Structures are given as structure tokens and as C-alpha cells.
């Protein structure tokens, strides 16, 4: 069933329309200055973005439509786009200059909408590199609309595009409608497809359109024979059954090593990796806290008299007369240390490496290799992308499940993520705490989560009802990542951590602190004692961090420190914490994406799984 | 010679002869440029139930095995 897009009351001055992964979002941020997440694979823009562009002293509304292959009402993206086109005054149709024939079918449908339109050949630098020349003037003549080659990433041609755009006449009344910007040559082929039911005739039309497009393309495009570029050779090599699998393993191994290395480096400034801290400076977040913040807080602690309500709130409890950043639990100690010193470095390194893989265009190839494995858990390979994103933070990961086609896939992927995929914040704390007890306990934690992900996936495959689609994706070409895009994406992702997670972390520390002071946790601990102590073998005090985990898991993990858990208890605690109740932000997103009914189902599955996994781990270890 | 995409071996080229399967599947394939008469080259075949990778219009497309088995190709002899 179709959901009506929320009606757009004010008109759209400029609408960007194009297929997935043609760089609409790059162009959008160039026009409006608004940064959106851009990646080298299809479907990054799942909703549409709106912004303002200033030109000659006037503001214009610019909207970036979701990438769609067609205006025929086949999926949500095309519905949304059709609605947006209805409200648009001018359309910029963005196509990939190096794959003109693949993009023109959509262009034909857009032109049939009879709106003032210009065609923009994006990534014309890549086309040049691949030996493709397009005669823009000839193409413009054939289609009856202006055609401008641009490079959205560098800004080449964008000025010309804008000035051409504003030479187009905007329709004022209905009677002028057909005067401008309609396809002059083949009106019989390009009838309005809007809200038309697709029947079997349309496929005959389509063959005609493809034939027509083939003629146009062979007329305007010249392919210079060139030796296969390095990128093209790699594109084939990395999907080769044998070399490609090896390559995938190496990439995964290098990625995780690099994430750890950069993370550790940012925390300790090289201590433990190189041996000595880098130079004699307090580089590294941990050292910054120890050397710069601690002396200040010591002063404050003395001023506050080392105890009392305010001292406990701000500094927390002194451990053996000293401030301990991970145990004291004041707002200024643990409240700042956990997000900034322990979590942020890993977040930076994770997103840096992931963004690199995204922008080069490797992720869809990884999806291809994961496909046969993922089918065994009722998903197809593309589901690996939201899952990998979730290793950073579950919230954008679950949002990214929208790139999957069916409700069933979204349900399985999101449920598995919320239960068995730990976010970077939690992982940073798990690695610090459990890793301290040795590599084996750490391996048990990760192994259990992986096992739960697989086993639960297999069960859900048989239980969850619905259509099981097969993989059908376009694999993007390899592209040299653009440093600016990469850094701005990293910055946006970190910014959302600062905006959304940081206040919650500090708030959580505050709430925990107050609840402690009023001893409300004792009541909670008594109520849930049988489950926690008998089934999971943990001291009853461990219930407190588990409840705090509903707010923030990294903070909760820090609360295990003063409990002096045995290694076995710590392993069980980490696994239970990771699986039990996704953090509040994830929980909200899960319900928003799945709806209340499916969200409740997912939650029920979570309770059952965490109960079984925690008990099983406790009994077998 | 007519074969399905799954029967072709890597490196083999041909033209799409016919797309079996329902309207939904055909529509999805058309969107990615799989139309009768279109030239394709098989790039790779990830066995053990993995997808088939083909080159269409100079783009790589990964197709699940089930779908790939429904695409008939008129193969050409290599020059």
C-alpha cells in the first residue's frame, strides 16, 4: 500500500532528480551548503533533503529527491519523486556521464512530466578518464532541453548549470504548460507515466524507449578505445570467486586492525603500540584527561571538601583518596571521560575506516561475497551494509535498513542488529574491560554475539513470513575518495554523536548518581535478584548497570568496574548487556522504522534471546 | 547458442534473448538495463549459491542465482 508523502505546501524551486549513486547529494550540498551523508553505493538518500540556495539576492528552495530508477510507481522512492515533481518549478535531472544509456530511460520519464528541466551530466571527469566523450550540444538538440556537463565534487560547470537553469521559463498558468522544456521529438513514446498502472503493454513501450535511447547514445557518445585502467582491472579482480574472497578477507582484517590501531593511538598517544608516548606531550585523550583535567578537578574536590552532595554529583566518589575517571562517576569525571576519552577515539577511527570503504565503493562488493552466507539467515548480501554501519552506532544502522527491499528483510536485519551487534561505544568499553582479562574472554564475548546473530538469523529465516527476494544490485565503479567528502561525512557522524549521545551520557551519569544517593537501586536489585544471581550467576548489584544500559551501554559497562566481577561474570555481564534492551535511542528508532507491532515482536525476541544466551553462557563456562 | 546466465562461463559474451519470470522481476531487471537484445558479458560467478556478476552497459550488476537462471542469453563465439 502506498503511503501519501506528507504534502508539501510551499513550492519547490529546484528539484534534483536522478538514479541512485549519481551524486545528487553532492550537488545538493554544493548548492545549499547543507551537508548530507554521501556514499558510493545506492540508496544513501532514503528520505529527501530540503535546503535553501541564494542566487542574485533571492532564496530558492532546493530539494534532493531520493534516487530512483523509474517514475513508475514500483517502490517508495519513485512515489516520493513523482509527488515532488508535481510540486517542482524547475528540475535538474542528474545523470552519470559515464553510463549515459543506463540513465536516459529515467530522463525520458522526467521529460514527459512537462516541467522546465535541464539535464546535467555529472562525473564528466570520470567519463573522460574512461575514454568517453559526449557531445552535449547534440544531446541537447535531440532531447530539447539544455545539457550541461559538470563535476559536482569539484564544482566544475556548476555555475554554468545554475545560470542556465534560471534562463528556463517557469510555467505561470496551465495554458503555457507545453511551451517550454518538453521533449519535442518523440511525444508518442514519452507519455506521462504518472500513476499509470503497469501492464504488459508497457514492456513493449519500454523496448521501444531502450531502442530509441540506444540510437541517441550512439549518436552523441564516442568511446575511445583505451587500455583497462587500474580501477577497471580491480573492479573485475575483486569480484573473482577466488581472488575476490581473499581480497575481502584481507580488507576486513586490515580494516579491523586499522580501527584498533587508530583508536588506541588516539587514546594513548602511542603508548602500548610504539612503547613510548609520542614526544613528551600529553597527546592522546587518556593522557589529556590525566595530565590536564585531573589537577583542576583535584582543586575543585578540595574546595568542595571531598564529600557532600555537590561533590558526589560533580566529582563522584574518591577511590582510595584519588579521582578515578572510570570509577568515580561524577559528571565532570566519568561523565566526561567515558564519551570523550574512551568512546570518541574509537568512533573517529571506526567511521574513518568505514567511510573510506564506502567512498571507494568496496561495500557493495563485500555484499556480493556475503550473499550466499547471508541467504542462510534469510537475508541477502546487501543487509551486510546496515549491519556494518551498526558496529559504529545502531541508530544510523537501523535507519539504513531502508536500503533493503522488503519488510521482512528490514525486520530480520533490524532485530539482529538491535540484539547482537554492539556499537562502537560499547565495544570500546568491552575491549578496555574484558580485554584487560586476556584475549580469550574477549573472544568469548564476540564469539557469543556472532553465534547469536547467526543462530537467531537462521531461526528468523524460518519464522518470519514474507517474500524472500534475491540480490539484484548495481555495483558502483571504484572511485578515488574525495578527502573533503570523507572528512565532512566523518564530521557529520561525529556531530550527531555529540548532539544526540553526549547529553544522554552526561544525563545518565547524573541520574545514576542521584538514584545512588537515594538508594533506589537497592529496591530494583531485590526485585530482580533471582534472575540475575541464579540464571546469570552475577552479584545482585549487577542489575543496576543492566538497567542503566537502557540509557547508555558504555556508561553501564563502566559501572561494572567497582563490582569486582570474576572474569566469567564479566563475560556474561558484557554479553547480557550488549544484547539486553537496545539503548534508548536505538529503541526509539527501532519502533519508528518497524512500527509498533513489529517493534514489540522484535522486543519480545530480544527478551527471550538474552535470557537464553545469558543462562547458557553462565552454565557452560 | 542459447544458455541461461548461470550456464555461461566467466568471460563469455552474448545478447539477452529472453527474460523469463513474472512482471515484477522483469520490471526490476529492465530498470538496470536488462532488455532483450542488450549485450552482456559475464564477469564472475560466485558458486555455492552466490550471485552472478555481469557487465551491462559498462556497469557491473550482481544478480541472485535464481533470477540469473531466468535470463536467456544468445551467446557469441569469441573473436
Boltz contact constraints between the chains, C-beta under 6 A:
constraints:
  - contact:
      token1: [A, 69]
      token2: [B, 31]
      max_distance: 6.0
  - contact:
      token1: [A, 70]
      token2: [B, 31]
      max_distance: 6.0
  - contact:
      token1: [A, 99]
      token2: [B, 59]
      max_distance: 6.0
  - contact:
      token1: [A, 101]
      token2: [B, 57]
      max_distance: 6.0
  - contact:
      token1: [A, 102]
      token2: [B, 33]
      max_distance: 6.0
  - contact:
      token1: [A, 102]
      token2: [B, 57]
      max_distance: 6.0
  - contact:
      token1: [A, 206]
      token2: [B, 30]
      max_distance: 6.0
  - contact:
      token1: [A, 207]
      token2: [B, 35]
      max_distance: 6.0
  - contact:
      token1: [A, 210]
      token2: [B, 35]
      max_distance: 6.0
  - contact:
      token1: [A, 236]
      token2: [B, 43]
      max_distance: 6.0
  - contact:
      token1: [A, 239]
      token2: [B, 44]
      max_distance: 6.0
  - contact:
      token1: [A, 239]
      token2: [B, 53]
      max_distance: 6.0
  - contact:
      token1: [A, 240]
      token2: [B, 44]
      max_distance: 6.0
  - contact:
      token1: [A, 241]
      token2: [B, 46]
      max_distance: 6.0
  - contact:
      token1: [A, 368]
      token2: [B, 51]
      max_distance: 6.0
  - contact:
      token1: [A, 368]
      token2: [B, 62]
      max_distance: 6.0
  - contact:
      token1: [A, 371]
      token2: [B, 50]
      max_distance: 6.0
  - contact:
      token1: [A, 371]
      token2: [B, 51]
      max_distance: 6.0
  - contact:
      token1: [A, 372]
      token2: [B, 48]
      max_distance: 6.0
  - contact:
      token1: [A, 372]
      token2: [B, 49]
      max_distance: 6.0
  - contact:
      token1: [A, 372]
      token2: [B, 50]
      max_distance: 6.0
  - contact:
      token1: [A, 470]
      token2: [B, 64]
      max_distance: 6.0
  - contact:
      token1: [A, 470]
      token2: [B, 66]
      max_distance: 6.0
  - contact:
      token1: [A, 470]
      token2: [B, 67]
      max_distance: 6.0
  - contact:
      token1: [A, 471]
      token2: [B, 51]
      max_distance: 6.0
  - contact:
      token1: [A, 471]
      token2: [B, 62]
      max_distance: 6.0
  - contact:
      token1: [A, 471]
      token2: [B, 64]
      max_distance: 6.0
  - contact:
      token1: [A, 472]
      token2: [B, 28]
      max_distance: 6.0
  - contact:
      token1: [A, 472]
      token2: [B, 63]
      max_distance: 6.0
  - contact:
      token1: [A, 473]
      token2: [B, 62]
      max_distance: 6.0
  - contact:
      token1: [A, 474]
      token2: [B, 32]
      max_distance: 6.0
  - contact:
      token1: [A, 474]
      token2: [B, 59]
      max_distance: 6.0
  - contact:
      token1: [A, 474]
      token2: [B, 61]
      max_distance: 6.0
  - contact:
      token1: [A, 475]
      token2: [B, 60]
      max_distance: 6.0
  - contact:
      token1: [A, 475]
      token2: [B, 62]
      max_distance: 6.0
